Amino acid sequence: MQTAHTRPIPPQRLTWPDMMKGISILWIVFFHFFHAYNNGRFPWLLGFGNFSAWLAEQHSGSILGTISAALEGIAAVVFERGSQAVGVFIVLSGFGLAYSLAGSGGRPGGWNSWYRRRLLRLFPIYWLAHLIYLVSPFMDRQDPIDFRFVLSVLGDRFYPAETVFYYLVPAWWFFGLLLQLYLFFPLFSRLLDKAGEVKFLILCGVFTLLSRYLLSEVLEANGNYAQGAFFGARLWEFAFGMVVGRRYFLRTGETERRLFSWRASGAGIVIYILGAYSYQPTFTNIFTDMLIGTGLFIIIAHAAVRMDRWPAAARLLSSVGVYSYSLYLLHQPYAIYFGKLLREFEMPAYIAASCAITAIMTVGTMPLEKYTNRFAGRLFGG
């Protein structure tokens, strides 16, 4: 259904979502590095509640020492929260699918063709990542190769969640969530068309909260289901992205004015803080992921659009974002391996070394994804 254009207009590739992907994937990479490096060096999680007490325990003996310890603590606070950027990717997934669908005027070739294009985008580099895992040196390997490897190759990263969710490469759980969301995207798209944006968000929000409540409070299911093994527990973030993506294409100017306003920036910060404080061993944790994902999306979107002041950095982050999928699939075993090796380093040296290793991984995965996609397209006619 077209409401703002008389004929389909192919959507242009937007740079600010790519920059958001670049920021988010690098944050996730540094989170995995730091998780392996930390080894009890800093409290987990270090935050407002315990930062002052931790800093007082450092016994620096000088103002410069205190400042140095404070800066290291702030870096730890940032690194420890890198996993939250996954929520931004869920929002961006919904955004990208809805934006491209609105721009194409529907689904050229039908939903079967749409599914084929999506799977062709997801699986080839995912399969290659499994092969690399088997043969590459300098990787942290903790799980045996067993029947779960076959399930993983087939895309089953969600059932049974107790055994396959974190198998082999824990970060790959996100792949299983994407498959589920892509599977139901036609249903979500039709519901959005019929119900409208407000009702759609209300329905998806209620479904998300109900799913999370039932999983955690009633069924007392394994926490992996609420994290993403069951798509309904993360539906709000995807649905929010769909609404923003479609609205952005149909009413670009209005959406930009609202999304990138200072009022929206403040709202994003408030939403994120509410999400952070909702992470408690009570029923409030059913709100955590949806609030953090929504708030971080707005915050990082503002950071991305303001990167235009530094064109070189903006181009770099955009390039990283374009090829963020391969970096996501391949980085974690290397990050854990080298993170453990860097445990004897002081924080400044660790940061420098992890940045250098991340740069090497990023440069290596870019052509890998580019040529894998090109080969798969020629092989399968995509």
C-alpha positions in Angstrom: 0.0 0.0 0.0 1.4 3.4 -1.0 0.2 6.4 0.8 2.8 9.0 -0.1 4.1 8.1 -3.5 2.2 7.3 -6.7 4.7 4.8 -7.8 7.5 2.8 -6.1 10.7 4.8 -5.6 13.7 2.6 -4.8 14.9 3.7 -1.4 18.4 5.2 -1.2 20.9 3.6 1.2 21.0 5.7 4.3 24.4 6.5 5.9 23.3 7.2 9.5 21.9 3.6 10.0 25.2 2.3 8.7 27.1 4.5 11.1 24.8 3.2 13.9 25.7 -0.4 12.9 29.4 0.6 13.0 29.2 2.1 16.4 27.1 -0.8 17.8 29.2 -3.7 16.4 32.4 -2.1 17.6 30.9 -1.7 21.1 29.9 -5.4 21.0 33.4 -6.4 19.9 35.0 -4.4 22.8 32.5 -5.9 25.2 33.6 -9.5 24.3 37.3 -8.4 24.5 36.8 -6.9 27.9 34.7 -9.8 29.2 37.7 -12.1 28.6 40.3 -9.5 29.8 38.6 -8.4 33.0 39.0 -11.6 35.1 37.9 -9.9 38.3 39.9 -6.7 37.7 36.8 -4.5 37.8 33.4 -5.3 39.5 30.7 -6.6 37.1 28.7 -4.5 36.6 30.5 -1.3 37.6 28.1 1.6 37.8 26.7 4.5 39.7 25.9 2.4 42.8 29.4 1.1 43.3 31.8 3.3 41.4 32.7 5.6 44.3 33.4 2.7 46.6 35.5 1.0 44.0 37.5 4.1 43.3 38.1 4.6 47.0 39.6 1.1 47.2 42.2 1.9 44.5 44.5 3.7 47.0 46.2 5.7 44.2 48.0 8.0 46.6 48.0 11.0 44.2 45.6 13.1 42.3 47.0 11.8 38.9 46.6 8.3 40.1 43.0 8.9 41.2 42.3 10.5 37.8 43.9 7.6 36.0 41.9 5.0 38.0 38.7 7.0 37.4 39.3 7.1 33.7 39.9 3.3 33.7 36.7 2.8 35.6 34.7 4.9 33.2 36.2 2.8 30.3 35.1 -0.4 32.2 31.6 1.0 32.6 31.3 1.6 28.9 32.9 -1.8 27.9 30.7 -3.8 30.3 27.6 -2.5 28.7 28.5 -3.4 25.1 26.1 -6.3 24.9 23.2 -3.8 25.1 24.0 -2.7 21.6 22.4 -6.0 20.4 19.0 -4.3 21.0 20.0 -1.5 18.6 20.6 -4.2 15.9 17.2 -5.6 16.5 15.6 -2.2 16.0 17.7 -1.6 12.9 16.7 -4.9 11.5 13.0 -3.9 11.7 13.9 -0.5 10.4 15.8 -1.8 7.3 13.1 -4.3 6.3 10.2 -1.9 6.6 12.1 0.9 4.9 13.1 -1.2 1.9 9.6 -2.7 1.7 8.0 0.7 1.7 10.4 1.9 -1.0 9.7 -1.0 -3.3 6.0 -0.4 -3.2 5.4 -3.9 -1.8 7.3 -7.2 -2.3 8.5 -7.6 -5.9 8.2 -11.3 -6.9 6.0 -12.1 -3.9 7.0 -13.2 -0.4 8.7 -16.3 -1.7 11.1 -14.2 -3.5 11.5 -11.9 -0.5 12.3 -14.9 1.7 14.9 -16.2 -0.8 16.7 -12.8 -0.9 16.8 -12.7 2.9 18.1 -16.2 3.3 20.7 -15.6 0.6 21.9 -12.6 2.5 22.0 -14.5 5.9 23.3 -18.0 5.3 26.4 -18.0 3.0 28.6 -16.0 5.3 27.1 -17.8 8.3 28.1 -21.1 6.8 31.6 -19.8 6.0 31.9 -18.7 9.7 31.3 -22.3 10.8 34.1 -23.5 8.4 36.5 -20.8 9.7 35.7 -21.8 13.2 36.8 -25.4 12.4 40.1 -24.5 10.9 41.3 -21.1 12.1 44.1 -20.7 14.7 43.9 -18.1 17.5 40.3 -18.9 18.5 38.9 -19.7 21.9 37.0 -23.0 21.6 35.1 -24.4 24.6 32.4 -26.6 23.1 32.9 -30.0 21.5 31.8 -30.6 17.9 28.7 -32.8 18.2 25.1 -33.0 16.9 24.6 -29.3 17.9 27.0 -28.3 15.2 24.6 -29.7 12.5 21.7 -27.9 14.2 23.7 -24.7 14.2 24.6 -25.0 10.5 20.9 -25.4 9.8 20.2 -22.2 11.7 18.8 -23.7 14.9 20.2 -21.4 17.6 17.0 -21.3 19.6 15.7 -24.8 20.5 16.4 -26.4 22.8 17.6 -23.1 24.2 19.4 -24.7 27.1 21.9 -26.4 24.8 22.1 -24.6 21.5 21.6 -21.0 22.3 25.2 -20.3 23.3 26.8 -23.3 21.6 30.1 -22.9 19.8 30.0 -19.1 19.4 27.7 -17.5 21.9 27.1 -14.4 19.8 25.4 -16.5 17.2 22.2 -16.7 19.2 21.3 -13.4 17.4 21.2 -15.3 14.1 18.4 -17.6 15.4 16.4 -14.6 16.6 16.8 -13.0 13.1 15.5 -16.1 11.4 12.4 -16.1 13.6 11.7 -12.4 13.1 12.2 -12.7 9.3 9.9 -15.7 9.2 7.1 -13.7 10.8 7.9 -10.4 9.1 5.1 -10.7 6.4 2.6 -11.2 9.2 3.9 -8.1 11.1 3.9 -6.1 7.9 0.3 -6.9 7.2 -0.7 -6.2 10.8 1.1 -2.8 10.6 -0.8 -2.0 7.4 -4.2 -2.9 8.8 -3.9 -1.7 12.4 -1.8 1.4 11.9 1.3 2.4 13.7 -0.1 3.2 17.2 -2.2 0.0 17.5 0.6 -2.1 16.0 3.0 -0.8 18.6 0.5 -1.4 21.4 -0.2 -4.9 20.3 3.5 -5.8 19.9 4.4 -4.1 23.2 1.7 -6.1 25.0 2.8 -9.3 23.3 6.4 -8.7 24.3 5.7 -8.0 27.9 3.3 -10.9 28.2 5.8 -13.2 26.7 8.6 -12.1 29.0 6.3 -12.3 32.1 5.1 -15.8 31.2 8.6 -17.0 30.5 10.2 -15.6 33.6 7.5 -15.5 36.2 5.0 -18.2 35.3 6.9 -20.9 33.4 10.2 -20.1 35.0 11.8 -21.0 31.7 15.5 -20.8 31.0 16.6 -17.2 30.7 17.8 -17.8 27.1 14.2 -17.8 25.9 13.6 -14.3 27.1 16.9 -13.1 25.8 16.0 -14.1 22.2 15.4 -17.9 21.8 11.7 -17.0 21.6 11.2 -14.0 19.2 8.2 -12.7 21.1 10.4 -11.6 24.0 12.2 -9.2 21.7 9.3 -8.3 19.4 8.9 -4.7 20.6 12.4 -3.6 19.5 11.8 -5.1 16.0 8.3 -3.6 15.8 9.6 -0.2 16.9 12.2 -0.3 14.1 9.5 -1.3 11.6 7.4 1.7 12.5 10.3 4.2 12.4 11.6 2.7 9.1 8.3 2.9 7.2 7.5 6.4 8.6 11.0 7.5 7.7 10.4 6.6 4.0 6.9 7.9 3.8 7.5 11.1 5.7 11.2 11.6 5.8 11.4 15.3 6.7 8.9 15.0 9.6 10.5 11.9 10.9 14.0 13.4 10.9 12.8 16.5 12.7 11.2 14.4 15.4 13.8 11.7 15.7 16.8 14.0 15.6 15.4 16.7 17.9 16.9 17.5 21.2 13.6 16.5 22.8 13.9 13.0 21.3 17.5 12.9 22.5 16.4 13.6 26.1 13.6 11.1 25.8 16.1 8.5 24.6 18.4 9.1 27.6 15.4 8.9 30.0 14.1 5.7 28.4 17.6 4.1 28.6 18.0 5.0 32.2 14.6 3.6 33.1 15.7 0.4 31.3 18.9 0.2 33.2 17.2 0.6 36.5 14.5 -1.9 35.6 17.1 -4.6 35.5 16.3 -6.0 38.9 15.4 -9.5 40.2 11.7 -8.5 40.2 9.0 -8.3 37.6 10.4 -5.0 36.3 13.0 -6.8 34.3 10.3 -7.7 31.7 10.7 -4.0 30.6 14.5 -4.0 30.5 15.4 -5.0 27.0 12.6 -3.1 25.3 13.5 0.1 27.1 17.2 -0.2 26.7 16.9 -1.1 23.0 14.6 1.8 22.3 16.6 4.3 24.3 19.9 3.3 22.9 18.6 3.4 19.3 17.7 7.0 19.8 20.9 7.9 21.5 23.2 6.2 19.0 21.1 7.6 16.1 21.9 11.1 17.4 25.5 10.2 17.8 25.6 9.0 14.2 24.0 12.0 12.6 26.4 14.3 14.5 29.4 12.4 13.1 29.0 14.5 9.9 31.2 17.0 11.7 34.1 14.5 11.3 33.7 13.2 7.7 36.7 10.8 7.9 35.3 9.1 11.1 31.8 9.1 9.6 33.0 7.3 6.5 35.0 4.8 8.5 32.0 4.0 10.8 29.7 3.7 7.8 32.0 1.2 6.1 32.3 -0.8 9.3 28.5 -0.8 9.5 27.9 -1.9 5.9 30.0 -5.0 6.7 29.0 -5.4 10.3 27.3 -8.8 9.7 30.6 -10.6 9.0 32.4 -8.9 11.9 29.5 -10.0 14.2 29.8 -13.6 13.0 33.5 -13.9 13.2 34.9 -11.7 16.0 33.9 -13.4 19.3 36.3 -16.4 19.4 39.2 -14.2 18.4 38.2 -11.5 20.9 38.0 -14.0 23.8 41.3 -15.7 22.8 43.3 -12.4 22.6 41.4 -10.9 25.5 42.7 -13.7 27.8 46.2 -13.2 26.5 46.1 -9.5 27.3 45.1 -10.0 31.0 48.6 -9.1 32.2 48.5 -5.8 30.4 47.5 -2.6 32.2 44.3 -0.9 30.9 45.9 1.6 28.5 48.0 -1.0 26.9 45.1 -3.4 26.7 42.9 -0.8 25.0 45.6 0.0 22.4 46.1 -3.7 21.7 42.4 -4.6 21.5 41.9 -1.6 19.1 44.7 -2.9 16.9 43.3 -6.4 16.8 39.8 -5.1 16.2 41.1 -3.1 13.3 42.7 -6.2 11.8 39.6 -8.2 12.2 37.5 -5.5 10.6 39.7 -5.1 7.6 39.8 -8.8 7.2 36.0 -9.4 7.4 35.1 -6.6 4.9 36.3 -8.3 1.7 35.3 -11.7 3.1 31.7 -10.6 3.3 31.8 -8.7 0.0 33.1 -11.5 -2.1 31.1 -14.2 -0.3 27.9 -12.3 -1.1 29.1 -11.8 -4.7 29.9 -15.5 -5.1 26.6 -16.6 -3.5 24.7 -14.2 -5.8 26.2 -15.6 -8.9 25.8 -19.2 -7.7 22.2 -18.9 -6.7 21.2 -16.1 -9.1 20.5 -13.6 -6.3 
